[in-house]
């Protein structure tokens, strides 16, 4: 059984493409839903299917604060988060789907 931890994440339509910031307690399931186009709205409309960045948190409260901080930030700050940990914009979903 996968460990469920609060996570803040960024989905992208492609390298330097459209970005979406989200929050979940089950990252593997939520990323899969985005990939399959099952989440209606922004990510489905813009094709944000690549998990390019995520950050685990010990509590949902800290994750909510971090998500708000990221969403309030500009695109340049979001790109810097991705580039720092994932400079090739590799889809991280296969890494977490195993767990």
Backbone as XML, in Angstrom:
<?xml version="1.0"?>
<chain id="A" units="angstrom">
  <residue number="1" name="UNK">
    <atom name="N" x="0.834" y="-1.189" z="0.000"/>
    <atom name="CA" x="0.000" y="0.000" z="0.000"/>
    <atom name="C" x="0.877" y="1.251" z="0.000"/>
  </residue>
  <residue number="2" name="UNK">
    <atom name="N" x="0.501" y="2.201" z="-0.856"/>
    <atom name="CA" x="1.263" y="3.440" z="-0.950"/>
    <atom name="C" x="1.066" y="4.279" z="0.301"/>
  </residue>
  <residue number="3" name="UNK">
    <atom name="N" x="2.140" y="4.943" z="0.672"/>
    <atom name="CA" x="2.056" y="5.882" z="1.793"/>
    <atom name="C" x="1.370" y="7.153" z="1.307"/>
  </residue>
  <residue number="4" name="UNK">
    <atom name="N" x="0.426" y="7.638" z="2.075"/>
    <atom name="CA" x="-0.279" y="8.862" z="1.700"/>
    <atom name="C" x="0.219" y="10.002" z="2.568"/>
  </residue>
  <residue number="5" name="UNK">
    <atom name="N" x="0.781" y="10.993" z="1.910"/>
    <atom name="CA" x="1.284" y="12.181" z="2.583"/>
    <atom name="C" x="0.797" y="13.405" z="1.824"/>
  </residue>
  <residue number="6" name="UNK">
    <atom name="N" x="0.502" y="14.483" z="2.528"/>
    <atom name="CA" x="0.139" y="15.712" z="1.828"/>
    <atom name="C" x="1.273" y="16.139" z="0.898"/>
  </residue>
  <residue number="7" name="UNK">
    <atom name="N" x="0.921" y="16.483" z="-0.317"/>
    <atom name="CA" x="1.909" y="16.920" z="-1.309"/>
    <atom name="C" x="1.380" y="18.126" z="-2.068"/>
  </residue>
  <residue number="8" name="UNK">
    <atom name="N" x="2.286" y="19.022" z="-2.359"/>
    <atom name="CA" x="2.037" y="20.111" z="-3.287"/>
    <atom name="C" x="2.756" y="19.704" z="-4.558"/>
  </residue>
  <residue number="9" name="UNK">
    <atom name="N" x="2.132" y="19.957" z="-5.706"/>
    <atom name="CA" x="2.733" y="19.479" z="-6.949"/>
    <atom name="C" x="2.499" y="20.454" z="-8.089"/>
  </residue>
  <residue number="10" name="UNK">
    <atom name="N" x="3.317" y="20.312" z="-9.130"/>
    <atom name="CA" x="3.147" y="21.079" z="-10.361"/>
    <atom name="C" x="3.009" y="20.102" z="-11.521"/>
  </residue>
  <residue number="11" name="UNK">
    <atom name="N" x="1.959" y="20.298" z="-12.302"/>
    <atom name="CA" x="1.756" y="19.561" z="-13.539"/>
    <atom name="C" x="2.059" y="20.527" z="-14.680"/>
  </residue>
  <residue number="12" name="UNK">
    <atom name="N" x="2.535" y="19.991" z="-15.806"/>
    <atom name="CA" x="2.846" y="20.834" z="-16.958"/>
    <atom name="C" x="2.346" y="20.185" z="-18.233"/>
  </residue>
  <residue number="13" name="UNK">
    <atom name="N" x="2.081" y="21.019" z="-19.227"/>
    <atom name="CA" x="1.668" y="20.506" z="-20.537"/>
    <atom name="C" x="2.886" y="20.073" z="-21.349"/>
  </residue>
  <residue number="14" name="UNK">
    <atom name="N" x="4.056" y="20.512" z="-20.946"/>
    <atom name="CA" x="5.307" y="20.199" z="-21.628"/>
    <atom name="C" x="6.380" y="21.117" z="-21.081"/>
  </residue>
  <residue number="15" name="UNK">
    <atom name="N" x="7.588" y="20.949" z="-21.569"/>
    <atom name="CA" x="8.674" y="21.798" z="-21.083"/>
    <atom name="C" x="8.346" y="23.261" z="-21.354"/>
  </residue>
  <residue number="16" name="UNK">
    <atom name="N" x="8.413" y="24.074" z="-20.312"/>
    <atom name="CA" x="8.071" y="25.501" z="-20.399"/>
    <atom name="C" x="6.646" y="25.747" z="-20.872"/>
  </residue>
  <residue number="17" name="UNK">
    <atom name="N" x="5.770" y="24.751" z="-20.684"/>
    <atom name="CA" x="4.381" y="24.881" z="-21.104"/>
    <atom name="C" x="3.508" y="25.441" z="-20.000"/>
  </residue>
  <residue number="18" name="UNK">
    <atom name="N" x="2.223" y="25.174" z="-20.124"/>
    <atom name="CA" x="1.249" y="25.611" z="-19.134"/>
    <atom name="C" x="1.480" y="24.853" z="-17.830"/>
  </residue>
  <residue number="19" name="UNK">
    <atom name="N" x="1.393" y="25.561" z="-16.711"/>
    <atom name="CA" x="1.631" y="24.961" z="-15.395"/>
    <atom name="C" x="0.368" y="24.982" z="-14.548"/>
  </residue>
  <residue number="20" name="UNK">
    <atom name="N" x="0.245" y="23.962" z="-13.717"/>
    <atom name="CA" x="-0.860" y="23.891" z="-12.753"/>
    <atom name="C" x="-0.294" y="23.475" z="-11.408"/>
  </residue>
  <residue number="21" name="UNK">
    <atom name="N" x="-0.626" y="24.221" z="-10.365"/>
    <atom name="CA" x="-0.213" y="23.877" z="-8.998"/>
    <atom name="C" x="-1.394" y="23.260" z="-8.278"/>
  </residue>
  <residue number="22" name="UNK">
    <atom name="N" x="-1.137" y="22.147" z="-7.584"/>
    <atom name="CA" x="-2.202" y="21.467" z="-6.874"/>
    <atom name="C" x="-1.748" y="20.924" z="-5.534"/>
  </residue>
  <residue number="23" name="UNK">
    <atom name="N" x="-2.706" y="20.331" z="-4.835"/>
    <atom name="CA" x="-2.493" y="19.804" z="-3.491"/>
    <atom name="C" x="-3.284" y="18.507" z="-3.375"/>
  </residue>
  <residue number="24" name="UNK">
    <atom name="N" x="-2.682" y="17.488" z="-2.764"/>
    <atom name="CA" x="-3.363" y="16.207" z="-2.609"/>
    <atom name="C" x="-2.765" y="15.425" z="-1.447"/>
  </residue>
  <residue number="25" name="UNK">
    <atom name="N" x="-3.508" y="14.441" z="-0.982"/>
    <atom name="CA" x="-2.960" y="13.528" z="0.023"/>
    <atom name="C" x="-2.548" y="12.206" z="-0.605"/>
  </residue>
  <residue number="26" name="UNK">
    <atom name="N" x="-2.828" y="12.031" z="-1.906"/>
    <atom name="CA" x="-2.434" y="10.818" z="-2.632"/>
    <atom name="C" x="-1.894" y="11.226" z="-3.999"/>
  </residue>
  <residue number="27" name="UNK">
    <atom name="N" x="-0.606" y="11.538" z="-4.032"/>
    <atom name="CA" x="0.006" y="12.098" z="-5.243"/>
    <atom name="C" x="-0.067" y="11.144" z="-6.427"/>
  </residue>
  <residue number="28" name="UNK">
    <atom name="N" x="0.202" y="9.872" z="-6.216"/>
    <atom name="CA" x="0.185" y="8.930" z="-7.339"/>
    <atom name="C" x="-1.200" y="8.882" z="-7.986"/>
  </residue>
  <residue number="29" name="UNK">
    <atom name="N" x="-2.230" y="8.804" z="-7.172"/>
    <atom name="CA" x="-3.588" y="8.741" z="-7.721"/>
    <atom name="C" x="-3.967" y="10.043" z="-8.419"/>
  </residue>
  <residue number="30" name="UNK">
    <atom name="N" x="-3.643" y="11.170" z="-7.788"/>
    <atom name="CA" x="-4.019" y="12.454" z="-8.372"/>
    <atom name="C" x="-3.276" y="12.711" z="-9.677"/>
  </residue>
  <residue number="31" name="UNK">
    <atom name="N" x="-1.984" y="12.404" z="-9.724"/>
    <atom name="CA" x="-1.211" y="12.589" z="-10.957"/>
    <atom name="C" x="-1.768" y="11.696" z="-12.061"/>
  </residue>
  <residue number="32" name="UNK">
    <atom name="N" x="-2.149" y="10.472" z="-11.719"/>
    <atom name="CA" x="-2.736" y="9.561" z="-12.699"/>
    <atom name="C" x="-4.042" y="10.149" z="-13.249"/>
  </residue>
  <residue number="33" name="UNK">
    <atom name="N" x="-4.864" y="10.717" z="-12.365"/>
    <atom name="CA" x="-6.118" y="11.328" z="-12.804"/>
    <atom name="C" x="-5.857" y="12.470" z="-13.780"/>
  </residue>
  <residue number="34" name="UNK">
    <atom name="N" x="-4.855" y="13.291" z="-13.506"/>
    <atom name="CA" x="-4.501" y="14.374" z="-14.432"/>
    <atom name="C" x="-4.021" y="13.797" z="-15.762"/>
  </residue>
  <residue number="35" name="UNK">
    <atom name="N" x="-3.166" y="12.795" z="-15.706"/>
    <atom name="CA" x="-2.614" y="12.181" z="-16.924"/>
    <atom name="C" x="-3.704" y="11.604" z="-17.819"/>
  </residue>
  <residue number="36" name="UNK">
    <atom name="N" x="-4.709" y="11.001" z="-17.190"/>
    <atom name="CA" x="-5.791" y="10.361" z="-17.940"/>
    <atom name="C" x="-6.884" y="11.350" z="-18.359"/>
  </residue>
  <residue number="37" name="UNK">
    <atom name="N" x="-6.733" y="12.616" z="-17.983"/>
    <atom name="CA" x="-7.728" y="13.622" z="-18.344"/>
    <atom name="C" x="-9.024" y="13.496" z="-17.555"/>
  </residue>
  <residue number="38" name="UNK">
    <atom name="N" x="-8.948" y="12.904" z="-16.358"/>
    <atom name="CA" x="-10.140" y="12.677" z="-15.547"/>
    <atom name="C" x="-10.498" y="13.863" z="-14.653"/>
  </residue>
  <residue number="39" name="UNK">
    <atom name="N" x="-9.592" y="14.823" z="-14.537"/>
    <atom name="CA" x="-9.841" y="15.991" z="-13.702"/>
    <atom name="C" x="-10.349" y="17.107" z="-14.618"/>
  </residue>
  <residue number="40" name="UNK">
    <atom name="N" x="-11.647" y="17.361" z="-14.531"/>
    <atom name="CA" x="-12.229" y="18.388" z="-15.391"/>
    <atom name="C" x="-11.722" y="19.766" z="-14.986"/>
  </residue>
  <residue number="41" name="UNK">
    <atom name="N" x="-11.649" y="20.630" z="-15.964"/>
    <atom name="CA" x="-11.236" y="21.996" z="-15.683"/>
    <atom name="C" x="-9.908" y="22.340" z="-16.327"/>
  </residue>
  <residue number="42" name="UNK">
    <atom name="N" x="-9.115" y="23.111" z="-15.600"/>
    <atom name="CA" x="-7.888" y="23.704" z="-16.136"/>
    <atom name="C" x="-6.919" y="22.676" z="-16.712"/>
  </residue>
  <residue number="43" name="UNK">
    <atom name="N" x="-6.583" y="21.647" z="-15.934"/>
    <atom name="CA" x="-5.554" y="20.705" z="-16.405"/>
    <atom name="C" x="-6.023" y="19.933" z="-17.624"/>
  </residue>
  <residue number="44" name="UNK">
    <atom name="N" x="-7.300" y="19.589" z="-17.661"/>
    <atom name="CA" x="-7.841" y="18.872" z="-18.817"/>
    <atom name="C" x="-7.821" y="19.781" z="-20.054"/>
  </residue>
  <residue number="45" name="UNK">
    <atom name="N" x="-8.285" y="21.016" z="-19.878"/>
    <atom name="CA" x="-8.354" y="21.978" z="-20.987"/>
    <atom name="C" x="-6.978" y="22.290" z="-21.565"/>
  </residue>
  <residue number="46" name="UNK">
    <atom name="N" x="-5.977" y="22.383" z="-20.683"/>
    <atom name="CA" x="-4.635" y="22.794" z="-21.125"/>
    <atom name="C" x="-3.656" y="21.629" z="-21.294"/>
  </residue>
  <residue number="47" name="UNK">
    <atom name="N" x="-4.115" y="20.413" z="-21.091"/>
    <atom name="CA" x="-3.258" y="19.245" z="-21.315"/>
    <atom name="C" x="-2.102" y="19.119" z="-20.342"/>
  </residue>
  <residue number="48" name="UNK">
    <atom name="N" x="-2.310" y="19.510" z="-19.101"/>
    <atom name="CA" x="-1.260" y="19.409" z="-18.087"/>
    <atom name="C" x="-1.220" y="17.973" z="-17.573"/>
  </residue>
  <residue number="49" name="UNK">
    <atom name="N" x="-0.381" y="17.147" z="-18.201"/>
    <atom name="CA" x="-0.337" y="15.722" z="-17.885"/>
    <atom name="C" x="0.994" y="15.249" z="-17.317"/>
  </residue>
  <residue number="50" name="UNK">
    <atom name="N" x="1.969" y="16.131" z="-17.262"/>
    <atom name="CA" x="3.297" y="15.754" z="-16.775"/>
    <atom name="C" x="3.494" y="16.245" z="-15.340"/>
  </residue>
  <residue number="51" name="UNK">
    <atom name="N" x="3.826" y="15.330" z="-14.450"/>
    <atom name="CA" x="4.175" y="15.703" z="-13.080"/>
    <atom name="C" x="5.648" y="16.115" z="-13.100"/>
  </residue>
  <residue number="52" name="UNK">
    <atom name="N" x="5.910" y="17.415" z="-12.941"/>
    <atom name="CA" x="7.283" y="17.903" z="-13.092"/>
    <atom name="C" x="7.932" y="18.342" z="-11.783"/>
  </residue>
  <residue number="53" name="UNK">
    <atom name="N" x="7.132" y="18.463" z="-10.716"/>
    <atom name="CA" x="7.681" y="18.864" z="-9.417"/>
    <atom name="C" x="6.692" y="18.491" z="-8.328"/>
  </residue>
  <residue number="54" name="UNK">
    <atom name="N" x="7.205" y="18.073" z="-7.179"/>
    <atom name="CA" x="6.346" y="17.880" z="-6.013"/>
    <atom name="C" x="7.161" y="18.027" z="-4.743"/>
  </residue>
  <residue number="55" name="UNK">
    <atom name="N" x="6.427" y="18.290" z="-3.672"/>
    <atom name="CA" x="7.041" y="18.497" z="-2.369"/>
    <atom name="C" x="6.121" y="17.853" z="-1.331"/>
  </residue>
  <residue number="56" name="UNK">
    <atom name="N" x="6.670" y="16.935" z="-0.544"/>
    <atom name="CA" x="5.882" y="16.269" z="0.498"/>
    <atom name="C" x="5.891" y="17.102" z="1.775"/>
  </residue>
  <residue number="57" name="UNK">
    <atom name="N" x="4.789" y="17.004" z="2.511"/>
    <atom name="CA" x="4.655" y="17.738" z="3.773"/>
    <atom name="C" x="4.192" y="16.790" z="4.865"/>
  </residue>
  <residue number="58" name="UNK">
    <atom name="N" x="4.538" y="17.120" z="6.100"/>
    <atom name="CA" x="4.126" y="16.301" z="7.242"/>
    <atom name="C" x="2.669" y="16.518" z="7.609"/>
  </residue>
  <residue number="59" name="UNK">
    <atom name="N" x="2.174" y="17.724" z="7.347"/>
    <atom name="CA" x="0.783" y="18.022" z="7.692"/>
    <atom name="C" x="0.071" y="18.665" z="6.507"/>
  </residue>
  <residue number="60" name="UNK">
    <atom name="N" x="-1.247" y="18.491" z="6.470"/>
    <atom name="CA" x="-2.041" y="19.124" z="5.419"/>
    <atom name="C" x="-1.988" y="20.642" z="5.567"/>
  </residue>
  <residue number="61" name="UNK">
    <atom name="N" x="-1.908" y="21.121" z="6.793"/>
    <atom name="CA" x="-1.846" y="22.568" z="7.028"/>
    <atom name="C" x="-0.616" y="23.195" z="6.377"/>
  </residue>
  <residue number="62" name="UNK">
    <atom name="N" x="0.537" y="22.551" z="6.535"/>
    <atom name="CA" x="1.752" y="23.106" z="5.924"/>
    <atom name="C" x="1.683" y="23.003" z="4.401"/>
  </residue>
  <residue number="63" name="UNK">
    <atom name="N" x="1.068" y="21.939" z="3.901"/>
    <atom name="CA" x="0.922" y="21.792" z="2.450"/>
    <atom name="C" x="-0.002" y="22.872" z="1.884"/>
  </residue>
  <residue number="64" name="UNK">
    <atom name="N" x="-1.084" y="23.160" z="2.583"/>
    <atom name="CA" x="-2.016" y="24.205" z="2.130"/>
    <atom name="C" x="-1.317" y="25.563" z="2.080"/>
  </residue>
  <residue number="65" name="UNK">
    <atom name="N" x="-0.539" y="25.876" z="3.113"/>
    <atom name="CA" x="0.194" y="27.146" z="3.125"/>
    <atom name="C" x="1.175" y="27.222" z="1.963"/>
  </residue>
  <residue number="66" name="UNK">
    <atom name="N" x="1.872" y="26.114" z="1.702"/>
    <atom name="CA" x="2.852" y="26.093" z="0.605"/>
    <atom name="C" x="2.165" y="26.223" z="-0.750"/>
  </residue>
  <residue number="67" name="UNK">
    <atom name="N" x="1.029" y="25.542" z="-0.922"/>
    <atom name="CA" x="0.301" y="25.654" z="-2.200"/>
    <atom name="C" x="-0.128" y="27.098" z="-2.438"/>
  </residue>
  <residue number="68" name="UNK">
    <atom name="N" x="-0.632" y="27.745" z="-1.401"/>
    <atom name="CA" x="-1.047" y="29.148" z="-1.538"/>
    <atom name="C" x="0.136" y="30.032" z="-1.913"/>
  </residue>
  <residue number="69" name="UNK">
    <atom name="N" x="1.297" y="29.755" z="-1.288"/>
    <atom name="CA" x="2.507" y="30.526" z="-1.587"/>
    <atom name="C" x="2.908" y="30.338" z="-3.050"/>
  </residue>
  <residue number="70" name="UNK">
    <atom name="N" x="2.872" y="29.106" z="-3.526"/>
    <atom name="CA" x="3.261" y="28.828" z="-4.910"/>
    <atom name="C" x="2.274" y="29.454" z="-5.887"/>
  </residue>
  <residue number="71" name="UNK">
    <atom name="N" x="0.985" y="29.300" z="-5.617"/>
    <atom name="CA" x="-0.024" y="29.876" z="-6.517"/>
    <atom name="C" x="0.049" y="31.398" z="-6.546"/>
  </residue>
  <residue number="72" name="UNK">
    <atom name="N" x="0.455" y="32.015" z="-5.436"/>
    <atom name="CA" x="0.576" y="33.470" z="-5.386"/>
    <atom name="C" x="1.835" y="33.959" z="-6.103"/>
  </residue>
  <residue number="73" name="UNK">
    <atom name="N" x="2.797" y="33.073" z="-6.289"/>
    <atom name="CA" x="4.048" y="33.439" z="-6.946"/>
    <atom name="C" x="3.879" y="33.555" z="-8.455"/>
  </residue>
  <residue number="74" name="UNK">
    <atom name="N" x="4.842" y="34.174" z="-9.065"/>
    <atom name="CA" x="4.763" y="34.328" z="-10.515"/>
    <atom name="C" x="5.321" y="33.088" z="-11.231"/>
  </residue>
  <residue number="75" name="UNK">
    <atom name="N" x="5.174" y="33.088" z="-12.525"/>
    <atom name="CA" x="5.621" y="31.954" z="-13.345"/>
    <atom name="C" x="7.122" y="31.710" z="-13.185"/>
  </residue>
  <residue number="76" name="UNK">
    <atom name="N" x="7.893" y="32.777" z="-13.108"/>
    <atom name="CA" x="9.345" y="32.650" z="-12.982"/>
    <atom name="C" x="9.716" y="31.841" z="-11.732"/>
  </residue>
  <residue number="77" name="UNK">
    <atom name="N" x="9.007" y="32.058" z="-10.626"/>
    <atom name="CA" x="9.280" y="31.320" z="-9.391"/>
    <atom name="C" x="8.906" y="29.844" z="-9.543"/>
  </residue>
  <residue number="78" name="UNK">
    <atom name="N" x="7.810" y="29.568" z="-10.239"/>
    <atom name="CA" x="7.408" y="28.174" z="-10.465"/>
    <atom name="C" x="8.438" y="27.466" z="-11.348"/>
  </residue>
  <residue number="79" name="UNK">
    <atom name="N" x="8.898" y="28.151" z="-12.381"/>
    <atom name="CA" x="9.916" y="27.565" z="-13.260"/>
    <atom name="C" x="11.196" y="27.283" z="-12.477"/>
  </residue>
  <residue number="80" name="UNK">
    <atom name="N" x="11.552" y="28.177" z="-11.559"/>
    <atom name="CA" x="12.767" y="27.983" z="-10.755"/>
    <atom name="C" x="12.636" y="26.742" z="-9.867"/>
  </residue>
  <residue number="81" name="UNK">
    <atom name="N" x="11.446" y="26.506" z="-9.312"/>
    <atom name="CA" x="11.233" y="25.295" z="-8.501"/>
    <atom name="C" x="11.477" y="24.041" z="-9.345"/>
  </residue>
  <residue number="82" name="UNK">
    <atom name="N" x="10.894" y="24.034" z="-10.527"/>
    <atom name="CA" x="11.034" y="22.866" z="-11.410"/>
    <atom name="C" x="12.493" y="22.688" z="-11.821"/>
  </residue>
  <residue number="83" name="UNK">
    <atom name="N" x="13.098" y="23.751" z="-12.300"/>
    <atom name="CA" x="14.469" y="23.677" z="-12.819"/>
    <atom name="C" x="15.472" y="23.256" z="-11.747"/>
  </residue>
  <residue number="84" name="UNK">
    <atom name="N" x="15.228" y="23.626" z="-10.489"/>
    <atom name="CA" x="16.160" y="23.283" z="-9.408"/>
    <atom name="C" x="16.208" y="21.771" z="-9.173"/>
  </residue>
  <residue number="85" name="UNK">
    <atom name="N" x="15.052" y="21.114" z="-9.226"/>
    <atom name="CA" x="14.989" y="19.678" z="-8.936"/>
    <atom name="C" x="14.875" y="18.794" z="-10.168"/>
  </residue>
  <residue number="86" name="UNK">
    <atom name="N" x="14.399" y="19.362" z="-11.269"/>
    <atom name="CA" x="14.093" y="18.563" z="-12.451"/>
    <atom name="C" x="14.424" y="19.363" z="-13.716"/>
  </residue>
  <residue number="87" name="UNK">
    <atom name="N" x="15.710" y="19.650" z="-13.935"/>
    <atom name="CA" x="16.095" y="20.540" z="-15.044"/>
    <atom name="C" x="15.729" y="20.011" z="-16.427"/>
  </residue>
  <residue number="88" name="UNK">
    <atom name="N" x="15.518" y="18.715" z="-16.562"/>
    <atom name="CA" x="15.136" y="18.166" z="-17.873"/>
    <atom name="C" x="13.624" y="18.073" z="-18.055"/>
  </residue>
  <residue number="89" name="UNK">
    <atom name="N" x="12.860" y="18.465" z="-17.021"/>
    <atom name="CA" x="11.396" y="18.418" z="-17.051"/>
    <atom name="C" x="10.903" y="16.995" z="-17.281"/>
  </residue>
  <residue number="90" name="UNK">
    <atom name="N" x="11.617" y="16.031" z="-16.717"/>
    <atom name="CA" x="11.221" y="14.631" z="-16.835"/>
    <atom name="C" x="9.901" y="14.417" z="-16.107"/>
  </residue>
  <residue number="91" name="UNK">
    <atom name="N" x="9.048" y="13.578" z="-16.661"/>
    <atom name="CA" x="7.792" y="13.240" z="-16.004"/>
    <atom name="C" x="8.119" y="12.375" z="-14.783"/>
  </residue>
  <residue number="92" name="UNK">
    <atom name="N" x="7.782" y="12.833" z="-13.589"/>
    <atom name="CA" x="8.115" y="12.142" z="-12.351"/>
    <atom name="C" x="7.070" y="11.079" z="-11.965"/>
  </residue>
  <residue number="93" name="UNK">
    <atom name="N" x="5.987" y="11.001" z="-12.714"/>
    <atom name="CA" x="4.928" y="10.068" z="-12.365"/>
    <atom name="C" x="5.429" y="8.618" z="-12.259"/>
  </residue>
  <residue number="94" name="UNK">
    <atom name="N" x="6.224" y="8.118" z="-13.222"/>
    <atom name="CA" x="6.690" y="6.717" z="-13.092"/>
    <atom name="C" x="7.439" y="6.450" z="-11.787"/>
  </residue>
  <residue number="95" name="UNK">
    <atom name="N" x="8.143" y="7.438" z="-11.259"/>
    <atom name="CA" x="8.882" y="7.269" z="-10.007"/>
    <atom name="C" x="7.944" y="7.044" z="-8.823"/>
  </residue>
  <residue number="96" name="UNK">
    <atom name="N" x="6.839" y="7.777" z="-8.791"/>
    <atom name="CA" x="5.942" y="7.667" z="-7.642"/>
    <atom name="C" x="4.886" y="6.581" z="-7.829"/>
  </residue>
  <residue number="97" name="UNK">
    <atom name="N" x="4.610" y="6.197" z="-9.056"/>
    <atom name="CA" x="3.577" y="5.196" z="-9.329"/>
    <atom name="C" x="3.983" y="3.826" z="-8.802"/>
  </residue>
  <residue number="98" name="UNK">
    <atom name="N" x="5.290" y="3.572" z="-8.690"/>
    <atom name="CA" x="5.795" y="2.293" z="-8.219"/>
    <atom name="C" x="5.477" y="2.079" z="-6.755"/>
  </residue>
  <residue number="99" name="UNK">
    <atom name="N" x="5.595" y="3.205" z="-5.975"/>
    <atom name="CA" x="5.496" y="3.140" z="-4.541"/>
    <atom name="C" x="4.185" y="2.676" z="-4.040"/>
  </residue>
</chain>
